[in-house]
């Protein structure tokens, strides 16, 4: 069953009409193929119009859509022979971050990313993609392993932020995030980061310090959630929409600010509407990004990544 967002009321009504008419048509009660075709054309136009002018707050809702592809979907569709690697070798295995070795178009790569889960049970298991320190320490371990084995690293970012619980803080959450960021900067293999949904705070940055930072068209990336920002500045979550507009969280804003390198287009109506097309587009973007570094030395790859982030803020901001 399709889940609709609050600004998609007209879209929901139109799709419901189309479904109902197709049921009548399949019963051969009346030939309404022409009317269905007309409504489908109207729906396509409505989707294009709606999604071409989304506000920052609406994009946040799309980025959080429960039906958007998650890391497990990307692994299943884009990588073969995937072998998960678990644990931080210090405390436990954090299911909010999944990592392992797989093949991307025949090339062996390390895949690391946030997993939110697809239903109630899996969301609880994966803690809604909010990693604890052991999750970031697992990522660090896998980054070092990829560096030793000279494997390109591909990270998928989709988290509201690092888990803020007392236990996580007691086990060194901030230190783990900092060391994960440091590990991203230190590796001498290509590191491609893709923000596929939410990119929230340090929990996102810890996996997103890449040679190429790609971002889905309707994904968001920010230093703090709009709700968190509003609660600090205005002492109320009711100002979250204002905060979203001020934070410049969209892929389009961040591309202009040179925080990200490329915007990956989504299917009309968002990635949640067409997983197959999303996989094809993301796969092509990863392939193009990896090819840029195929003839560059290890030391140069590391140097380019460091310069990229050191130069942020020097473009007149």
N, C-alpha and C positions, 0 to 999 in steps of 0.2 A: 504494500500500500504506500503510495507516494505521500511523503511528508511535505506540507506546504508551509512557507514562511508567511508572516503576517502581511507582507506587501504583495503576496501572490494570490490574493483572494479572487481577482478577476480571472487569472490564469487557471486556478483550481476549478472555477465554475465552467469555464470553456472546455477544459479537459474532461470534466464530468459529462458534459453534453455530448462530446465526441464519443466517449465510451458507451453512453446509452444508445446513441444512434447506431453504433457498430453492432450492438447486440440485436437491434431491430433488423439491421441489414443481414446479419448472419441467419436470422430466422426467415429470410426471404418474404417478409410480410410486405415490404415496399422497397423499391429501389431508391436508396438515398445516397448512393456513392458520390454523386455530384455535390450534395450538401456537405457530406463529410469532408470531401476534398477542400471545399470552400472554408470550412471551419478550421481545418488543419493549417491552411495558408494564413488564416487570421491569427491562429495560435502562434505560428512561427514569427509573424510580424510583431505580435504582442511580447513574446519572449525577448526578441532582439531589442525592442524599444525599452522594455523594463530593465534589462540587464546592461544596457549601454549607458544608463544614467543612474546607477546605484550610488547612494550616499555612502560615506565611510561606515556608518552604523549598520546599514543594510549589508555591506560587504562582510562585516564581522559576523552577521547572522548566517550568511552564506558559507563563510569559512568554518563555522561551527555546525553546519548541517550534519545531522547524524548519518546521512546516506552518502556523504563524500567518501571517496576511496581512502583507505587507511594504509599504513605501512604493510600490513599483511597482504593486502590486495596488490600493492606494487610488487612485492616479493614474488607472489604467485604468478603474476602476469609478465614481469619484465626479466626475471632471473631464473636460471635453471640450475639444478644440482645444488640448491641452497642448503647449507649445513649450519644450523644455529650454534652459536658459541655462548655459553651461559656463565654467569657469576663474575664477581669482582676479585676473587681469590683473597678476600679479606673478611667479608661479612655475610653476604647472601647474593642471590640473583634477583634483580629488580626487573619485573616484567613490563614496567613502563617503557623501558628501552630494550629493543630487540636488535641483535647484531649477529653477523655470521658471514661466511664465505660463500659466494655463488659465482655464476658465470653470466656475464652480460654480453650477448652476441659472441660467445666463445671466449671472451676475455675474463680471466679470474679477477674478481673485485671483492672488496670488503664492503658490506652493507650495514649501516648503523642508523637507527632512527627511533622516533617516538611511536608508540602504538597506543591508540585510545580505546580500541575495542569496538565491536559492531553491535553488541546487544548488552543487556543489563549484566549478565554474568561475566562476559569478557571485559566490560568496562571496569567492573570492580577488580577483576584479576589484574588488569593493566593500570589500575589507579588513574584512569581517565588520561593516561599519557603524562602524568605529572611525576617526574623521576625523583627518587631519593638519592642520597650521596652514592650508594652502591651502584646505582644505574649509571651515573657519570663515570665512576671508577671502572665499570665494565667497559664503557666506551673508550676510556683512556687505554685500557689494556688492549682493546682491539685495534685502536689507532697505531699503537706501538708494534703490534703483530703485523699489521699491513705494511708498515714501514720496513720492518725486517725482511718481509717476504716480497717487497717491491710490488705490492698490489695497489692499484688506485682505490680510493675510498669514496663511496657515495653515501651521503647522509640525507635522511628525510626528516624534516622538522614539522612537528604538529603537536603543540602543547600549549596549554594556557599558562604554563610556567612551572618551575620546579616546585615540588611538594613542600609546603610551608609548615609541616608538623613539627612538634617538639622533638621527636625522635630524630628526624632528619637534621634538625639544627644541632642536636647533641653529637651527631656523627660527622659534623663538618660539612654541611651543605654548601656554604659559600666557598670553602676551600676546594671542594670537589669540582664545582662549576669553574672556578678559576684555573684549576689544573687541566680540566678538559679543554678549555679555551687555549691554554698554553700548548697542549698536545696537538691541537689542530694546526697551530702555527709552526710546530717543530718538525712535522713529518716532511719527508722529501719525495713523496709521491703525490700525484694529482688528487686534490680533494674537491669534489663537486657536491655542493649543498643545494637542496631543493626545499623550499618552504611550500608545503602542499596544503596546509590548512591554517591553523593558528601558529604564529611564532611569538611566543610570550616571554619577555624578559630574559634573564640570564639562562634560564632553562633551555631557551631556543639558541641563544648565542653560543652556548657550550658545544653545539654540534654544527654551527653554521659559519665557522670561520674558514671559508673555502676559497680555492683559487677562482672558482666561478660560483656565484650565489644566484640561483635561479628561483623564481617565485611564480606560483600559479596566479592567473589573472584575478581571481577573487579571493586569494589568500590575504592574510594580514600579518604584520610584523611590527612589534612595538616594544618599548622599554618597560611598559606596564600595561595591564589591561585597562580599558576605559572605565570599568567599574571601580578598579583600585585607584585610578587617578582621580575620579570624581569623589570618592570617599575621602581622599586626602585633601583635595583643593576646596571642595564645597561641602564636605561632611555629609554627602548624600549620594546614593546610587542613581537618583533621578536625573543627574546631570551627565550620565554616562555617554549619551549621544553627543553632547557638546564636547566632552573630552575626546571622543573618537575623531571628531572633525579637527580638533586642535593638534592631535598627536601625529597626524600624517601617517596613518598605518597602512594605507593601500599600496599595492604593487606599483601602481602608476605614480604615486607620490614618491615612493622610495627609489624608483628608477630615475626620476628627475633629479633626486638628491644624490644619485650615484652610490646609494647604500647597497643596492642589488645590481646585478649585471644584465639580467634579461627577464622579461615577463613571458611566461608560457601561456598561450591562449587556451581558454577552456571551451568546451562545447556550449552552444547556445543554451542558456538557462542554468549554467554551472556544471562542474565536474560530476555532481551527484546524479545528473540526468543521463549521462552516457559514459559509463566506466570504460568501455572498449575504446572509444575515441580518445579519452583522457590518457589511457595507457599508451596508445600509439604516439600521441603528441609528446608526452613526457619521455618516452623511450627515445624519440628522435632528438629531443633537447639534450639528453644525457650523452647520446652518441656524438653529437656535435661538440659538446663541451670537452669530452675526453679526447677527441681527435686534435684539439688545439694544443695538447700537451704531449702528444705522442713522440715528437722529435726534440723535446726540451730536456736538458739535463736535470738530474735530481736537485743539485744545488740551486739551479736557476728557478726551478719550480717553487722551492721554499722561499727564495728571495722575492719572487714576484708576488707571492701571497702576503709576505710581510709588508712589502711596499704598498700593496693594494689597501691594506687596512691602516697603515701609518698615514697615507695620503688622504684618508677620509676627513672632511672638514676643511680641506684646503681649496675648495671650489667656491669660496665666497660665502659659506654658511656662517 
